[in-house]
Amino acid sequence: MDPGAAGDVVGSGRPTLRRIAVKKEKQRQRQEQEEEQEQGIRQVEPVTPAGRVFSQPSFNCYIVVIFRLKTAINVEGMRTGLENSLIKHKRFSSIMKKNKDGTLIWVPTKVNISDHVIVPLIDGADNNSPGFVEKYAADLASAPALDPCRPLWQMHLLNVESEDAESSAVMRIHHSLGDGVSLMSLLLACTRKAGDPDSLPTIPRQSRPTRIGRSNDRKFPWFLGALLGFLLVIWYTLVDVLYFVATLLWIKDSDTPIKGFPGVESSPKQIVYKTFSLEDVKFVKKAINGTINDVLLGITSAGIVRYLQRKYDEKRSGNFEAEAEAEAKQTEIHGKGGLPSNLRVRSTILVNTRPSPGLQELAELMESGKKARWGNNLGYMIVNLPMVKHENPLDYVRAAAVMARRKKQSLEAPFTYASGTLLLRLTNVEVATRMTYNLISNTTFSFSNIVGPVEEVEIFSHPIVHIIPTVVGHPQALTMHFQSYMGKMTLVVSAATDVIPDPKQLCLDCLDAFHSMKQALQ
């Protein structure tokens, strides 16, 4: 045997053993990764039915929140604050994927904060442009969809001065991450009281109206009252469910100057807001023995009546004689205040059927990574606003209070959530998305009221002046949000400019209606 050949064989044994050891190490690491992935999949949660609907391209909804800040933005401070709080929440550090069964689930992923904190280059001329921040936020409605390979949220930092703030931070959050109230609660859990970095904000509790004229005698048996209440809940729920199904299939709102058209979700948006005193709202609330929500719904109804009346008056005074004559035949001047008769204007209100976690619970979650109640457990309520001009402006609030009490005796929201979940199980997400799209597009606008802190708060050492939330991407031309903060109430109007070119006027009409309510009480 050739000694050289033998030496090659013997010498080649060492690298072979080395390769075997490396191969075993790689197999061990691969096995550990697979075990970690399997453990992760067992820990992940399925995407809620509403989250699956919101993730469809035809129903791509985003929650946009503008934080007006008192000081210039420290970009690194914002990034560090987000790393230590928000991205510790599972929704803000997860992406949607399908498991082996085809079920859409939330899968934890590594978050690169630089991918989510956006600092745009702004032309110096835009610094003094009125409404620049609102326009920037509205443009996010038509911006490219967020990358599904990353958690679906962004924070845009704008060191742009305005009349009431030195800078602004704009959050863009995909609606599949959670409902509006839960997401706002999570953002507020990232804030602290100004001057006290260890204290969470104080959120007031909603107080119920006191009952007037309640008898203390026991002449009327309590069980008969309970039985009557139970029967009313069944009856109102049945009526609301039938009306909900009819709206889903064929009942549409009237074609008014604020009603959207097919595809309006893709139209350019404009965001405007006005702020007024929360104490004045409480003053009206106490006078009619209602709730703050009753007053806000009354303001909305009165403002829309004023706006529509102006639009129809402008139409009649134009050069459209034939249209004006036809319109006049449908108009009941005395009963409707110049509005066409039998106008149907309705609002869809999203209701979280599961109580949202409190600020303390959310803060502990972000500190420790513990689980908390979360998810888009959303049902719908349809609220019909009578388009009637009242001589007494307080009648708008009284009508809203009656309607709100009536809705509280119905299980419409839990039923719509359960029926949506059942529909997804029996069909597929495309059918559920189409049905949801029909429901919202057949109504006129969305309405919500979010309770904010009573004192000044700061987000990552940046004092907040205003909190301005809205929603974009749904098939309606108008969205109206009310946000309380620091003794003020902010009305936020988001409108499709192809339908409502002057949303600021609608905002002013709502404020004028509120001022007339206060004057009626003086």
Phi, psi and omega in degrees: 000141178289123181300328179295320180293318179297321179297324179295321181293314180294317182294332182284353181291326183294310177296331178295315177297323179294318179295323178297317180296318179296319180296318179296322179296317178296320178297321179295317179295320179295321179295319178297319178296318179295321178295320178295319179295318178296320178295320178297318180295325177293332183272341184288165180246148176289150176291135181295160178305316179294322178297322177293323177293315181295338182277353179286142181302329181279356182218055189270088187261142177231144171263126181244128180232125176259124172256111172281127187247147184281337183236166174296153186276130169269102187300314181296324177296322177295315180298315180297318179298318178295320179296327183271359183220284194298315185286355173281347175284138188299325181290329182271003177225029180224159175234162179269130175218162176264135176275189183297332180275358182086006179279136179282123184229163174268124181244123178300145180214163178282134184255125172263108188300333181293336178284345187245341177260113185253126176240092185287152173278122186245131177297139181301330180292334181283344182299329181257009181282121180298136178073018183297316183295318179297321178293320178299315180294321179294325179294339177295341179295326181255008178289158177305147179299151179292150182293118182291350177279356177234158173306141193272068176202157177213153168235121180259125183255120184239107175275066182240126180283148173225182185292340183232008181205155178272335182200176180213146172242129183245118177267134174238111187234128178291139186294343179292342180287338180165171177281165186300316183294316180295319180293320177295322177297320179295317178296320178292333176290344175277350182264166176221159177300139179299127180084357180222083187293353181259355186250131176285158179297158175263119179254120181290150176271144178288126179265142179276148178293143179284145179276129180262138175074026180282128182278140179266353180281164184249030181295324181269117184302136184295327184289333176290322176296319179295320179295317178298317178298319179296317179294323178295320178299317179297315183295311181296322178296317179299315179297314182294323180294317178297319179293323178296314180296319179297320177294323179297326188260316186213335184285123179240153175288162180294152177280087180258172177296357177242004181272131182284172179241167178303128182089008183295340180297339180264359182287155175300145183246157172227135180245126176228158179210154175222146182242139177218176189284130175289329178296324177294323177296317179294328178297315178292320180301315181294325182293326182257005179055050180237212179238168176298323179296324176300316181296316182293322177292324176294320176299316180299313180298314181294320180295319179293321177300316179297315182296313181294321179299319178297317182296318179289326176294320178296324180292320180290327183278357178281194182264037181245074187296318182295316179294321181295322180293318178294322179295322182296329180292334181267358189261134173250095190302315187282321183277331186246001177065034178091358179271150173302148183285154174060037175289136176249110178233116184232156179242141171262133180238122176280134181235125175280114184285351176246132181304137180286147178293150179282170182297320181296318180296319180291321179297317178295324178299315182288336179278321187250345182081011179290163179280153176216163177298131182199156173136159179275066176274073192256134168242171183242148167235140177251122182245124181267121179261115179295124179272072182234135177272118180265142176290320176267115183298337179290343179294334176295319180289319179298318178296321178294322180295318178298315180295320180294318178297322178296318181291330180291344178264015181239149176257035182299312183296310177300324180294315181295325176294314181295320180292324177295319177296318179295320179298320178295324181288324183277332182240241177208175186291332179295318179295315180297322179295317179298319179294318179295319178299316179299316182300311184288319181290340177279352175252175190266315186207169176250148183224141174204159178223119183243131181274130180246183182295152180273339181243170178293136179234165178227145179251112182053051177070020176244107180300137183263132178266312180223150172242120188233095181262152172200177180229140178227157176102357179262157188279056174224150181273347187222134174226131181235120179239143172244132181228121177268146179191125171056046178077008179238155173241128181249125173265122180247122179246122174246124187224147172281118187292341176292338181253313183241091184285346183231063181297336178297325178293321176297320178299315179294324178297321177295319179293319177298320178297320179293319178297323178292329176293317179296318180296327180293340180264355183262000000 
